[in-house]
Amino acid sequence: MLTTRNRDEEQEMGSETSTDDEAAADGGDGAFDGAVLDFAGGLPGFPALRQFRLEVLGPELQPFCLMRSVDESGICFTLLSPGAVFPDYKIEIDEQHVASLGLESADDALVLAIVTLGEQPTANLLGPLVVNRHTLAAAQVVQYQMTHRAAEPLTPPST
């Protein structure tokens, strides 16, 4: 089982490879812009759609990005790094997903949440997307022992 670290722990450890996915989700240096994620098992509700392209949005829309189906361009999801809004958000990745995604450490995992837009936007923190940063293998990894919800309201972090 792997547990992702939050940003505070990353800073305390002085890690060179951050799991702060804000930069990765918005492209940061552009490394993930246009990347094609491979969901070998599909996504719930979209089992036949396996490949999705990440699309970086303009700076005014950060930390959000899009994930669009390669096969059906009309199927598109808004994503964000949960750490951008929920700095203490951590997930546990079970051994089955660790193996199927080829994760060797928590640093290999890019964690993203699907956002539902509306009057009160929400993020699915109960079923985050986990992506191997190196191979782009991806899966939705349900969190069974979590206090967050599938429709967690997006509120700015308190300062």
C-alpha positions in Angstrom: 0.0 0.0 0.0 1.3 3.5 -0.9 0.1 6.7 0.9 0.6 10.0 -0.9 2.2 12.7 1.1 0.8 16.2 1.6 2.7 19.4 0.7 3.8 20.1 4.3 5.4 16.7 4.7 7.1 17.2 1.3 8.6 20.5 2.4 9.7 19.1 5.8 11.4 16.2 4.0 13.1 18.6 1.5 12.1 16.3 -1.4 13.3 17.3 -4.9 10.4 15.4 -6.5 7.3 17.0 -5.3 3.9 15.3 -5.1 2.4 18.8 -5.1 0.3 18.1 -8.2 -0.7 21.7 -8.7 2.2 22.3 -11.0 1.8 19.0 -12.7 -1.9 19.4 -13.3 -1.6 22.8 -14.8 1.3 21.8 -16.9 3.9 23.6 -14.7 6.7 23.3 -17.2 4.2 21.9 -19.7 5.3 18.3 -19.0 1.7 17.0 -18.8 0.0 19.2 -21.4 -1.2 17.0 -24.2 -0.2 13.8 -22.3 -2.4 10.8 -23.0 -3.5 8.9 -19.9 -4.2 5.2 -20.3 -7.1 3.9 -18.2 -6.6 0.1 -18.9 -9.9 -0.6 -17.0 -11.8 2.4 -18.4 -13.6 4.8 -16.1 -16.8 4.0 -14.2 -19.6 4.8 -16.6 -17.2 4.9 -19.6 -15.7 1.4 -19.7 -14.9 1.5 -23.4 -13.0 4.8 -23.2 -9.5 4.1 -22.2 -7.4 7.0 -23.4 -7.8 10.6 -22.3 -5.7 13.7 -23.2 -4.8 16.3 -20.5 -5.4 19.8 -21.7 -3.9 22.7 -19.8 -6.2 25.7 -19.4 -5.1 29.4 -19.4 -3.4 30.8 -16.4 -6.6 32.5 -15.2 -8.2 29.1 -14.9 -5.5 27.4 -12.8 -5.4 25.1 -11.0 -8.0 23.4 -13.3 -7.3 21.4 -16.4 -9.3 19.2 -18.7 -9.2 15.5 -19.5 -10.7 14.7 -22.9 -11.4 11.3 -24.4 -9.2 10.6 -27.4 -11.9 8.5 -29.0 -15.0 10.7 -28.2 -13.9 14.3 -28.0 -17.3 15.3 -26.5 -16.5 13.4 -23.4 -14.5 15.7 -21.2 -13.9 16.1 -17.5 -12.6 19.1 -15.5 -9.9 18.1 -13.1 -7.8 19.7 -10.4 -5.1 18.7 -8.0 -6.8 18.1 -4.7 -3.8 19.6 -2.9 -4.6 23.0 -4.5 -7.7 23.3 -2.4 -7.3 20.6 0.3 -3.6 20.9 1.3 -3.8 18.0 3.8 -5.5 15.6 1.3 -3.8 12.2 1.3 -4.9 8.9 -0.3 -4.0 5.3 0.1 -3.3 3.3 -3.0 -4.0 -0.4 -2.6 -1.5 -3.1 -3.7 -3.6 -4.0 -6.7 -3.5 -0.5 -8.1 0.2 0.0 -7.1 1.0 -3.1 -9.2 -1.3 -2.4 -12.1 -0.1 1.2 -12.4 3.6 0.3 -11.9 4.1 2.6 -9.0 7.4 2.2 -7.1 6.9 5.1 -4.7 4.4 7.8 -3.8 6.5 10.2 -5.9 5.5 8.2 -9.0 1.8 9.1 -8.4 0.0 12.1 -9.8 -3.3 12.5 -8.0 -6.2 14.4 -9.6 -9.8 14.8 -8.7 -12.8 15.1 -11.1 -14.7 18.4 -10.6 -18.4 18.8 -11.0 -19.2 22.4 -12.1 -22.3 24.2 -11.0 -23.6 26.7 -8.5 -21.5 25.0 -5.9 -18.6 23.3 -7.6 -17.4 20.0 -6.0 -14.5 17.6 -6.3 -14.7 13.9 -6.1 -12.2 13.2 -3.3 -13.6 9.7 -2.7 -12.6 8.5 -6.1 -9.4 10.3 -7.1 -7.6 9.6 -10.4 -4.1 8.2 -9.9 -1.6 8.5 -12.7 1.9 7.0 -13.0 3.9 10.1 -13.8 6.4 8.1 -15.9 4.1 5.7 -17.9 0.8 7.6 -17.8 -1.0 4.5 -16.7 -4.1 5.7 -14.8 -7.0 4.5 -12.7 -9.7 5.8 -10.5 -8.8 4.6 -7.0 -11.8 4.5 -4.6 -10.9 5.5 -1.0 -12.8 3.4 1.4 -11.4 4.7 4.7 -11.8 8.4 4.0 -13.7 11.2 5.6 -13.9 13.2 2.4 -16.9 12.9 0.1 -17.6 12.2 -3.6 -19.0 15.7 -3.8 -16.7 17.7 -1.6 -17.5 21.5 -2.0 -14.5 23.5 -3.3 -13.7 26.2 -0.9 -10.5 28.1 -0.7 -7.9 27.0 1.8 -8.1 29.0 5.1 -5.2 31.4 5.6 
